Amino acid sequence: MIRKLHHNAYRCRDSEATRQFYEDFLGLPLVEAFEIKQTKTGRDTKVLHSFYQLDDGSCLAFFEAPDMPFEFKQQHDFDLHIALEVESEVLQPMLDKGRAQGIETRGVSHHGFIDSIYFRDPNGYVIELCAKLPNHDAAMDPAKNGARDKLKRWTESRAAV
């Protein structure tokens, strides 16, 4: 049985710029970083793998791999975003902090079951800080929200096109 997320891993352009955003700005401590000099297949490489820990023990991790081509581009929310849960009283101060530091920042967006603010990290990834609203748990309960039926209707409507 899958217990919880240990880490998600993403590419980064610059490990120090990434550290400044995730540790200094967001407050996620850097808990590990190690250099990979050879892949498991025996290829020589030069990669740094770093980990930033959330309160639940899970991590966001990054690979800086200068010798491996990767297209960094600004992501649209629908393409890729990383949503991190915070308490509601954190949203406005973080929104103000992002704006004061010149970080691309937007929000507060009201989604019905969460309120969110958004930043763009140094790698182009969209980072969402979201706070649960009182109806969150009911809204996310598949026994109450009809998630399977919604997916089925979506799938059937796509097949009809």
PyMOL commands that set and color helices and strands:
alter all, ss='L'
color gray80, all
select helices_A, chain A and resi 15-25+88-100+136-139+142-145+147-159
alter helices_A, ss='H'
color red, helices_A
select strands_A, chain A and resi 7-11+30-38+44-53+59-64+81-85+105-110+114-120+126-132
alter strands_A, ss='S'
color yellow, strands_A
deselect
rebuild
show_as cartoon
